């Protein structure tokens, strides 16, 4: 229990949860984009601006 409280106070659990949610949202977004055949164009545009390693990294800065 002590460990859990430490994690909670450090907001690490929250961050991990938020990251997982963002990844899930990102995957859903990617899927809907590919349905409309815009995925390649979107990916090209996002890689041009700043070096982005993945679609989920957009929010990180």
mmJSON file of the N, C-alpha and C atoms, coordinates in Angstrom:
{"data_MODEL":{"atom_site":{
"group_PDB":["ATOM","ATOM","ATOM","ATOM","ATOM","ATOM","ATOM","ATOM","ATOM","ATOM","ATOM","ATOM","ATOM","ATOM","ATOM","ATOM","ATOM","ATOM","ATOM","ATOM","ATOM","ATOM","ATOM","ATOM","ATOM","ATOM","ATOM","ATOM","ATOM","ATOM","ATOM","ATOM","ATOM","ATOM","ATOM","ATOM","ATOM","ATOM","ATOM","ATOM","ATOM","ATOM","ATOM","ATOM","ATOM","ATOM","ATOM","ATOM","ATOM","ATOM","ATOM","ATOM","ATOM","ATOM","ATOM","ATOM","ATOM","ATOM","ATOM","ATOM","ATOM","ATOM","ATOM","ATOM","ATOM","ATOM","ATOM","ATOM","ATOM","ATOM","ATOM","ATOM","ATOM","ATOM","ATOM","ATOM","ATOM","ATOM","ATOM","ATOM","ATOM","ATOM","ATOM","ATOM","ATOM","ATOM","ATOM","ATOM","ATOM","ATOM","ATOM","ATOM","ATOM","ATOM","ATOM","ATOM","ATOM","ATOM","ATOM","ATOM","ATOM","ATOM","ATOM","ATOM","ATOM","ATOM","ATOM","ATOM","ATOM","ATOM","ATOM","ATOM","ATOM","ATOM","ATOM","ATOM","ATOM","ATOM","ATOM","ATOM","ATOM","ATOM","ATOM","ATOM","ATOM","ATOM","ATOM","ATOM","ATOM","ATOM","ATOM","ATOM","ATOM","ATOM","ATOM","ATOM","ATOM","ATOM","ATOM","ATOM","ATOM","ATOM","ATOM","ATOM","ATOM","ATOM","ATOM","ATOM","ATOM","ATOM","ATOM","ATOM","ATOM","ATOM","ATOM","ATOM","ATOM","ATOM","ATOM","ATOM","ATOM","ATOM","ATOM","ATOM","ATOM","ATOM","ATOM","ATOM","ATOM","ATOM","ATOM","ATOM","ATOM","ATOM","ATOM","ATOM","ATOM","ATOM","ATOM","ATOM","ATOM","ATOM","ATOM"],
"id":[1,2,3,4,5,6,7,8,9,10,11,12,13,14,15,16,17,18,19,20,21,22,23,24,25,26,27,28,29,30,31,32,33,34,35,36,37,38,39,40,41,42,43,44,45,46,47,48,49,50,51,52,53,54,55,56,57,58,59,60,61,62,63,64,65,66,67,68,69,70,71,72,73,74,75,76,77,78,79,80,81,82,83,84,85,86,87,88,89,90,91,92,93,94,95,96,97,98,99,100,101,102,103,104,105,106,107,108,109,110,111,112,113,114,115,116,117,118,119,120,121,122,123,124,125,126,127,128,129,130,131,132,133,134,135,136,137,138,139,140,141,142,143,144,145,146,147,148,149,150,151,152,153,154,155,156,157,158,159,160,161,162,163,164,165,166,167,168,169,170,171,172,173,174,175,176,177,178,179,180,181,182,183],
"type_symbol":["N","C","C","N","C","C","N","C","C","N","C","C","N","C","C","N","C","C","N","C","C","N","C","C","N","C","C","N","C","C","N","C","C","N","C","C","N","C","C","N","C","C","N","C","C","N","C","C","N","C","C","N","C","C","N","C","C","N","C","C","N","C","C","N","C","C","N","C","C","N","C","C","N","C","C","N","C","C","N","C","C","N","C","C","N","C","C","N","C","C","N","C","C","N","C","C","N","C","C","N","C","C","N","C","C","N","C","C","N","C","C","N","C","C","N","C","C","N","C","C","N","C","C","N","C","C","N","C","C","N","C","C","N","C","C","N","C","C","N","C","C","N","C","C","N","C","C","N","C","C","N","C","C","N","C","C","N","C","C","N","C","C","N","C","C","N","C","C","N","C","C","N","C","C","N","C","C","N","C","C","N","C","C"],
"label_atom_id":["N","CA","C","N","CA","C","N","CA","C","N","CA","C","N","CA","C","N","CA","C","N","CA","C","N","CA","C","N","CA","C","N","CA","C","N","CA","C","N","CA","C","N","CA","C","N","CA","C","N","CA","C","N","CA","C","N","CA","C","N","CA","C","N","CA","C","N","CA","C","N","CA","C","N","CA","C","N","CA","C","N","CA","C","N","CA","C","N","CA","C","N","CA","C","N","CA","C","N","CA","C","N","CA","C","N","CA","C","N","CA","C","N","CA","C","N","CA","C","N","CA","C","N","CA","C","N","CA","C","N","CA","C","N","CA","C","N","CA","C","N","CA","C","N","CA","C","N","CA","C","N","CA","C","N","CA","C","N","CA","C","N","CA","C","N","CA","C","N","CA","C","N","CA","C","N","CA","C","N","CA","C","N","CA","C","N","CA","C","N","CA","C","N","CA","C","N","CA","C","N","CA","C","N","CA","C","N","CA","C","N","CA","C"],
"label_alt_id":[null,null,null,null,null,null,null,null,null,null,null,null,null,null,null,null,null,null,null,null,null,null,null,null,null,null,null,null,null,null,null,null,null,null,null,null,null,null,null,null,null,null,null,null,null,null,null,null,null,null,null,null,null,null,null,null,null,null,null,null,null,null,null,null,null,null,null,null,null,null,null,null,null,null,null,null,null,null,null,null,null,null,null,null,null,null,null,null,null,null,null,null,null,null,null,null,null,null,null,null,null,null,null,null,null,null,null,null,null,null,null,null,null,null,null,null,null,null,null,null,null,null,null,null,null,null,null,null,null,null,null,null,null,null,null,null,null,null,null,null,null,null,null,null,null,null,null,null,null,null,null,null,null,null,null,null,null,null,null,null,null,null,null,null,null,null,null,null,null,null,null,null,null,null,null,null,null,null,null,null,null,null,null],
"label_comp_id":["UNK","UNK","UNK","UNK","UNK","UNK","UNK","UNK","UNK","UNK","UNK","UNK","UNK","UNK","UNK","UNK","UNK","UNK","UNK","UNK","UNK","UNK","UNK","UNK","UNK","UNK","UNK","UNK","UNK","UNK","UNK","UNK","UNK","UNK","UNK","UNK","UNK","UNK","UNK","UNK","UNK","UNK","UNK","UNK","UNK","UNK","UNK","UNK","UNK","UNK","UNK","UNK","UNK","UNK","UNK","UNK","UNK","UNK","UNK","UNK","UNK","UNK","UNK","UNK","UNK","UNK","UNK","UNK","UNK","UNK","UNK","UNK","UNK","UNK","UNK","UNK","UNK","UNK","UNK","UNK","UNK","UNK","UNK","UNK","UNK","UNK","UNK","UNK","UNK","UNK","UNK","UNK","UNK","UNK","UNK","UNK","UNK","UNK","UNK","UNK","UNK","UNK","UNK","UNK","UNK","UNK","UNK","UNK","UNK","UNK","UNK","UNK","UNK","UNK","UNK","UNK","UNK","UNK","UNK","UNK","UNK","UNK","UNK","UNK","UNK","UNK","UNK","UNK","UNK","UNK","UNK","UNK","UNK","UNK","UNK","UNK","UNK","UNK","UNK","UNK","UNK","UNK","UNK","UNK","UNK","UNK","UNK","UNK","UNK","UNK","UNK","UNK","UNK","UNK","UNK","UNK","UNK","UNK","UNK","UNK","UNK","UNK","UNK","UNK","UNK","UNK","UNK","UNK","UNK","UNK","UNK","UNK","UNK","UNK","UNK","UNK","UNK","UNK","UNK","UNK","UNK","UNK","UNK"],
"label_asym_id":["A","A","A","A","A","A","A","A","A","A","A","A","A","A","A","A","A","A","A","A","A","A","A","A","A","A","A","A","A","A","A","A","A","A","A","A","A","A","A","A","A","A","A","A","A","A","A","A","A","A","A","A","A","A","A","A","A","A","A","A","A","A","A","A","A","A","A","A","A","A","A","A","A","A","A","A","A","A","A","A","A","A","A","A","A","A","A","A","A","A","A","A","A","A","A","A","A","A","A","A","A","A","A","A","A","A","A","A","A","A","A","A","A","A","A","A","A","A","A","A","A","A","A","A","A","A","A","A","A","A","A","A","A","A","A","A","A","A","A","A","A","A","A","A","A","A","A","A","A","A","A","A","A","A","A","A","A","A","A","A","A","A","A","A","A","A","A","A","A","A","A","A","A","A","A","A","A","A","A","A","A","A","A"],
"label_entity_id":["1","1","1","1","1","1","1","1","1","1","1","1","1","1","1","1","1","1","1","1","1","1","1","1","1","1","1","1","1","1","1","1","1","1","1","1","1","1","1","1","1","1","1","1","1","1","1","1","1","1","1","1","1","1","1","1","1","1","1","1","1","1","1","1","1","1","1","1","1","1","1","1","1","1","1","1","1","1","1","1","1","1","1","1","1","1","1","1","1","1","1","1","1","1","1","1","1","1","1","1","1","1","1","1","1","1","1","1","1","1","1","1","1","1","1","1","1","1","1","1","1","1","1","1","1","1","1","1","1","1","1","1","1","1","1","1","1","1","1","1","1","1","1","1","1","1","1","1","1","1","1","1","1","1","1","1","1","1","1","1","1","1","1","1","1","1","1","1","1","1","1","1","1","1","1","1","1","1","1","1","1","1","1"],
"label_seq_id":[1,1,1,2,2,2,3,3,3,4,4,4,5,5,5,6,6,6,7,7,7,8,8,8,9,9,9,10,10,10,11,11,11,12,12,12,13,13,13,14,14,14,15,15,15,16,16,16,17,17,17,18,18,18,19,19,19,20,20,20,21,21,21,22,22,22,23,23,23,24,24,24,25,25,25,26,26,26,27,27,27,28,28,28,29,29,29,30,30,30,31,31,31,32,32,32,33,33,33,34,34,34,35,35,35,36,36,36,37,37,37,38,38,38,39,39,39,40,40,40,41,41,41,42,42,42,43,43,43,44,44,44,45,45,45,46,46,46,47,47,47,48,48,48,49,49,49,50,50,50,51,51,51,52,52,52,53,53,53,54,54,54,55,55,55,56,56,56,57,57,57,58,58,58,59,59,59,60,60,60,61,61,61],
"pdbx_PDB_ins_code":[null,null,null,null,null,null,null,null,null,null,null,null,null,null,null,null,null,null,null,null,null,null,null,null,null,null,null,null,null,null,null,null,null,null,null,null,null,null,null,null,null,null,null,null,null,null,null,null,null,null,null,null,null,null,null,null,null,null,null,null,null,null,null,null,null,null,null,null,null,null,null,null,null,null,null,null,null,null,null,null,null,null,null,null,null,null,null,null,null,null,null,null,null,null,null,null,null,null,null,null,null,null,null,null,null,null,null,null,null,null,null,null,null,null,null,null,null,null,null,null,null,null,null,null,null,null,null,null,null,null,null,null,null,null,null,null,null,null,null,null,null,null,null,null,null,null,null,null,null,null,null,null,null,null,null,null,null,null,null,null,null,null,null,null,null,null,null,null,null,null,null,null,null,null,null,null,null,null,null,null,null,null,null],
"Cartn_x":[0.832,0.0,0.864,1.998,2.885,3.372,3.746,4.248,3.193,1.96,0.863,0.682,0.746,0.574,1.691,2.921,4.047,3.801,3.391,3.102,2.024,0.956,-0.153,0.307,1.095,1.535,2.455,3.158,4.056,3.35,2.052,1.242,1.7,2.518,3.036,1.906,1.053,-0.073,-0.971,-1.251,-2.089,-1.485,-0.177,0.498,0.44,0.687,0.636,-0.759,-1.774,-3.154,-3.469,-3.088,-3.355,-2.666,-1.419,-0.67,-1.384,-1.871,-2.564,-3.832,-4.559,-5.785,-5.46,-4.382,-3.979,-3.62,-2.927,-2.544,-3.797,-4.766,-6.011,-6.742,-6.802,-7.445,-6.71,-5.386,-4.56,-4.818,-4.923,-5.158,-6.514,-7.522,-8.857,-8.808,-8.073,-7.936,-7.265,-6.181,-5.457,-6.379,-7.173,-8.069,-9.095,-9.681,-10.701,-10.07,-8.816,-8.122,-7.894,-7.446,-7.132,-8.395,-9.523,-10.791,-11.046,-10.628,-10.868,-9.67,-8.722,-7.553,-6.739,-6.82,-6.051,-4.813,-4.619,-3.561,-2.186,-1.922,-0.589,-0.308,-1.271,-1.09,-0.878,-1.707,-1.608,-0.251,0.202,1.483,2.62,2.554,3.601,3.66,2.489,2.436,2.966,2.646,3.046,4.538,5.129,6.56,7.379,6.789,7.478,7.702,6.635,6.733,7.401,8.502,9.257,9.467,10.528,10.75,9.829,8.82,7.841,8.076,8.347,8.65,7.376,6.278,5.009,3.859,2.667,1.511,1.212,1.599,1.28,2.247,3.357,4.359,3.974,2.937,2.533,2.24,1.616,1.185,2.344,3.388,4.386,5.123,5.253,5.974,5.049],
"Cartn_y":[-1.208,0.0,1.254,1.166,2.331,2.722,1.712,1.965,2.679,2.185,2.761,4.237,4.559,5.958,6.809,6.277,7.024,7.305,6.263,6.433,7.488,7.397,8.331,9.757,9.939,11.295,11.832,10.933,11.355,11.49,11.178,11.291,10.347,9.352,8.445,7.58,7.074,6.25,7.043,8.276,9.138,9.316,9.594,9.815,8.563,7.411,6.157,5.944,6.198,6.011,6.957,8.236,9.226,8.826,8.344,7.944,6.803,5.836,4.696,5.158,6.07,6.597,7.333,8.128,8.875,7.929,6.838,5.868,5.229,4.9,4.309,5.288,6.55,7.576,7.703,7.687,7.813,6.684,5.459,4.323,4.44,4.841,5.021,6.086,7.167,8.266,7.772,7.007,6.471,5.601,4.76,3.859,4.641,5.663,6.441,7.226,7.67,8.404,7.495,6.268,5.371,4.998,4.99,4.715,5.76,6.978,8.064,8.292,7.361,7.449,8.722,9.299,10.512,10.212,8.939,8.581,8.98,8.651,8.933,10.424,11.207,12.653,13.226,12.759,13.247,12.901,11.656,11.213,12.047,12.309,13.09,14.489,15.102,16.451,16.485,15.472,15.484,15.216,14.469,14.192,15.382,16.212,17.43,18.368,18.643,19.568,18.89,19.466,18.904,17.409,16.871,15.435,14.681,14.061,13.339,11.848,11.157,9.731,8.914,9.401,8.688,9.665,9.283,10.184,10.567,9.673,9.912,10.918,11.187,12.095,13.552,13.781,15.151,15.953,15.298,16.01,16.211,15.393,15.293,16.592,17.512,18.752,19.857],
"Cartn_z":[0.0,0.0,0.0,0.718,0.793,-0.608,-1.384,-2.738,-3.58,-3.483,-4.267,-3.936,-2.629,-2.229,-2.813,-2.786,-3.343,-4.822,-5.539,-6.959,-7.174,-6.37,-6.529,-6.273,-5.205,-4.876,-5.964,-6.646,-7.716,-9.051,-9.043,-10.259,-11.363,-11.01,-12.043,-12.605,-11.704,-12.168,-13.102,-12.716,-13.547,-14.931,-14.967,-16.246,-17.109,-16.5,-17.251,-17.823,-16.996,-17.446,-18.596,-18.43,-19.478,-20.773,-20.649,-21.838,-22.555,-21.774,-22.37,-23.08,-22.451,-23.054,-24.35,-24.319,-25.513,-26.646,-26.308,-27.335,-27.932,-27.067,-27.568,-28.476,-28.064,-28.885,-30.211,-30.144,-31.338,-32.314,-31.785,-32.674,-33.345,-32.575,-33.155,-34.239,-33.96,-34.913,-36.182,-36.011,-37.166,-38.015,-37.348,-38.079,-38.883,-38.258,-38.967,-40.113,-39.916,-40.971,-42.173,-41.919,-43.032,-43.794,-43.099,-43.774,-44.849,-44.577,-45.527,-46.449,-46.404,-47.277,-47.068,-45.862,-45.586,-44.753,-44.413,-43.475,-43.994,-45.266,-45.801,-45.819,-46.278,-46.348,-44.945,-43.994,-42.616,-42.02,-42.294,-41.749,-42.33,-43.637,-44.29,-43.677,-43.491,-42.931,-41.509,-40.708,-39.303,-39.16,-40.104,-39.992,-40.476,-41.334,-41.782,-40.607,-39.847,-38.728,-37.548,-37.048,-35.919,-36.124,-35.571,-35.734,-34.788,-35.357,-34.553,-34.737,-33.637,-33.737,-33.926,-33.38,-33.504,-33.356,-33.832,-33.725,-32.276,-31.337,-29.928,-29.315,-30.001,-29.442,-29.66,-30.473,-30.784,-29.528,-28.542,-27.336,-26.355,-26.469,-25.402,-25.094,-26.07,-25.762,-25.357],
"occupancy":[1.0,1.0,1.0,1.0,1.0,1.0,1.0,1.0,1.0,1.0,1.0,1.0,1.0,1.0,1.0,1.0,1.0,1.0,1.0,1.0,1.0,1.0,1.0,1.0,1.0,1.0,1.0,1.0,1.0,1.0,1.0,1.0,1.0,1.0,1.0,1.0,1.0,1.0,1.0,1.0,1.0,1.0,1.0,1.0,1.0,1.0,1.0,1.0,1.0,1.0,1.0,1.0,1.0,1.0,1.0,1.0,1.0,1.0,1.0,1.0,1.0,1.0,1.0,1.0,1.0,1.0,1.0,1.0,1.0,1.0,1.0,1.0,1.0,1.0,1.0,1.0,1.0,1.0,1.0,1.0,1.0,1.0,1.0,1.0,1.0,1.0,1.0,1.0,1.0,1.0,1.0,1.0,1.0,1.0,1.0,1.0,1.0,1.0,1.0,1.0,1.0,1.0,1.0,1.0,1.0,1.0,1.0,1.0,1.0,1.0,1.0,1.0,1.0,1.0,1.0,1.0,1.0,1.0,1.0,1.0,1.0,1.0,1.0,1.0,1.0,1.0,1.0,1.0,1.0,1.0,1.0,1.0,1.0,1.0,1.0,1.0,1.0,1.0,1.0,1.0,1.0,1.0,1.0,1.0,1.0,1.0,1.0,1.0,1.0,1.0,1.0,1.0,1.0,1.0,1.0,1.0,1.0,1.0,1.0,1.0,1.0,1.0,1.0,1.0,1.0,1.0,1.0,1.0,1.0,1.0,1.0,1.0,1.0,1.0,1.0,1.0,1.0,1.0,1.0,1.0,1.0,1.0,1.0],
"B_iso_or_equiv":[0.0,0.0,0.0,0.0,0.0,0.0,0.0,0.0,0.0,0.0,0.0,0.0,0.0,0.0,0.0,0.0,0.0,0.0,0.0,0.0,0.0,0.0,0.0,0.0,0.0,0.0,0.0,0.0,0.0,0.0,0.0,0.0,0.0,0.0,0.0,0.0,0.0,0.0,0.0,0.0,0.0,0.0,0.0,0.0,0.0,0.0,0.0,0.0,0.0,0.0,0.0,0.0,0.0,0.0,0.0,0.0,0.0,0.0,0.0,0.0,0.0,0.0,0.0,0.0,0.0,0.0,0.0,0.0,0.0,0.0,0.0,0.0,0.0,0.0,0.0,0.0,0.0,0.0,0.0,0.0,0.0,0.0,0.0,0.0,0.0,0.0,0.0,0.0,0.0,0.0,0.0,0.0,0.0,0.0,0.0,0.0,0.0,0.0,0.0,0.0,0.0,0.0,0.0,0.0,0.0,0.0,0.0,0.0,0.0,0.0,0.0,0.0,0.0,0.0,0.0,0.0,0.0,0.0,0.0,0.0,0.0,0.0,0.0,0.0,0.0,0.0,0.0,0.0,0.0,0.0,0.0,0.0,0.0,0.0,0.0,0.0,0.0,0.0,0.0,0.0,0.0,0.0,0.0,0.0,0.0,0.0,0.0,0.0,0.0,0.0,0.0,0.0,0.0,0.0,0.0,0.0,0.0,0.0,0.0,0.0,0.0,0.0,0.0,0.0,0.0,0.0,0.0,0.0,0.0,0.0,0.0,0.0,0.0,0.0,0.0,0.0,0.0,0.0,0.0,0.0,0.0,0.0,0.0],
"pdbx_formal_charge":[null,null,null,null,null,null,null,null,null,null,null,null,null,null,null,null,null,null,null,null,null,null,null,null,null,null,null,null,null,null,null,null,null,null,null,null,null,null,null,null,null,null,null,null,null,null,null,null,null,null,null,null,null,null,null,null,null,null,null,null,null,null,null,null,null,null,null,null,null,null,null,null,null,null,null,null,null,null,null,null,null,null,null,null,null,null,null,null,null,null,null,null,null,null,null,null,null,null,null,null,null,null,null,null,null,null,null,null,null,null,null,null,null,null,null,null,null,null,null,null,null,null,null,null,null,null,null,null,null,null,null,null,null,null,null,null,null,null,null,null,null,null,null,null,null,null,null,null,null,null,null,null,null,null,null,null,null,null,null,null,null,null,null,null,null,null,null,null,null,null,null,null,null,null,null,null,null,null,null,null,null,null,null],
"auth_seq_id":[1,1,1,2,2,2,3,3,3,4,4,4,5,5,5,6,6,6,7,7,7,8,8,8,9,9,9,10,10,10,11,11,11,12,12,12,13,13,13,14,14,14,15,15,15,16,16,16,17,17,17,18,18,18,19,19,19,20,20,20,21,21,21,22,22,22,23,23,23,24,24,24,25,25,25,26,26,26,27,27,27,28,28,28,29,29,29,30,30,30,31,31,31,32,32,32,33,33,33,34,34,34,35,35,35,36,36,36,37,37,37,38,38,38,39,39,39,40,40,40,41,41,41,42,42,42,43,43,43,44,44,44,45,45,45,46,46,46,47,47,47,48,48,48,49,49,49,50,50,50,51,51,51,52,52,52,53,53,53,54,54,54,55,55,55,56,56,56,57,57,57,58,58,58,59,59,59,60,60,60,61,61,61],
"auth_comp_id":["UNK","UNK","UNK","UNK","UNK","UNK","UNK","UNK","UNK","UNK","UNK","UNK","UNK","UNK","UNK","UNK","UNK","UNK","UNK","UNK","UNK","UNK","UNK","UNK","UNK","UNK","UNK","UNK","UNK","UNK","UNK","UNK","UNK","UNK","UNK","UNK","UNK","UNK","UNK","UNK","UNK","UNK","UNK","UNK","UNK","UNK","UNK","UNK","UNK","UNK","UNK","UNK","UNK","UNK","UNK","UNK","UNK","UNK","UNK","UNK","UNK","UNK","UNK","UNK","UNK","UNK","UNK","UNK","UNK","UNK","UNK","UNK","UNK","UNK","UNK","UNK","UNK","UNK","UNK","UNK","UNK","UNK","UNK","UNK","UNK","UNK","UNK","UNK","UNK","UNK","UNK","UNK","UNK","UNK","UNK","UNK","UNK","UNK","UNK","UNK","UNK","UNK","UNK","UNK","UNK","UNK","UNK","UNK","UNK","UNK","UNK","UNK","UNK","UNK","UNK","UNK","UNK","UNK","UNK","UNK","UNK","UNK","UNK","UNK","UNK","UNK","UNK","UNK","UNK","UNK","UNK","UNK","UNK","UNK","UNK","UNK","UNK","UNK","UNK","UNK","UNK","UNK","UNK","UNK","UNK","UNK","UNK","UNK","UNK","UNK","UNK","UNK","UNK","UNK","UNK","UNK","UNK","UNK","UNK","UNK","UNK","UNK","UNK","UNK","UNK","UNK","UNK","UNK","UNK","UNK","UNK","UNK","UNK","UNK","UNK","UNK","UNK","UNK","UNK","UNK","UNK","UNK","UNK"],
"auth_asym_id":["A","A","A","A","A","A","A","A","A","A","A","A","A","A","A","A","A","A","A","A","A","A","A","A","A","A","A","A","A","A","A","A","A","A","A","A","A","A","A","A","A","A","A","A","A","A","A","A","A","A","A","A","A","A","A","A","A","A","A","A","A","A","A","A","A","A","A","A","A","A","A","A","A","A","A","A","A","A","A","A","A","A","A","A","A","A","A","A","A","A","A","A","A","A","A","A","A","A","A","A","A","A","A","A","A","A","A","A","A","A","A","A","A","A","A","A","A","A","A","A","A","A","A","A","A","A","A","A","A","A","A","A","A","A","A","A","A","A","A","A","A","A","A","A","A","A","A","A","A","A","A","A","A","A","A","A","A","A","A","A","A","A","A","A","A","A","A","A","A","A","A","A","A","A","A","A","A","A","A","A","A","A","A"],
"auth_atom_id":["N","CA","C","N","CA","C","N","CA","C","N","CA","C","N","CA","C","N","CA","C","N","CA","C","N","CA","C","N","CA","C","N","CA","C","N","CA","C","N","CA","C","N","CA","C","N","CA","C","N","CA","C","N","CA","C","N","CA","C","N","CA","C","N","CA","C","N","CA","C","N","CA","C","N","CA","C","N","CA","C","N","CA","C","N","CA","C","N","CA","C","N","CA","C","N","CA","C","N","CA","C","N","CA","C","N","CA","C","N","CA","C","N","CA","C","N","CA","C","N","CA","C","N","CA","C","N","CA","C","N","CA","C","N","CA","C","N","CA","C","N","CA","C","N","CA","C","N","CA","C","N","CA","C","N","CA","C","N","CA","C","N","CA","C","N","CA","C","N","CA","C","N","CA","C","N","CA","C","N","CA","C","N","CA","C","N","CA","C","N","CA","C","N","CA","C","N","CA","C","N","CA","C","N","CA","C","N","CA","C","N","CA","C"],
"pdbx_PDB_model_num":[1,1,1,1,1,1,1,1,1,1,1,1,1,1,1,1,1,1,1,1,1,1,1,1,1,1,1,1,1,1,1,1,1,1,1,1,1,1,1,1,1,1,1,1,1,1,1,1,1,1,1,1,1,1,1,1,1,1,1,1,1,1,1,1,1,1,1,1,1,1,1,1,1,1,1,1,1,1,1,1,1,1,1,1,1,1,1,1,1,1,1,1,1,1,1,1,1,1,1,1,1,1,1,1,1,1,1,1,1,1,1,1,1,1,1,1,1,1,1,1,1,1,1,1,1,1,1,1,1,1,1,1,1,1,1,1,1,1,1,1,1,1,1,1,1,1,1,1,1,1,1,1,1,1,1,1,1,1,1,1,1,1,1,1,1,1,1,1,1,1,1,1,1,1,1,1,1,1,1,1,1,1,1]
}}}
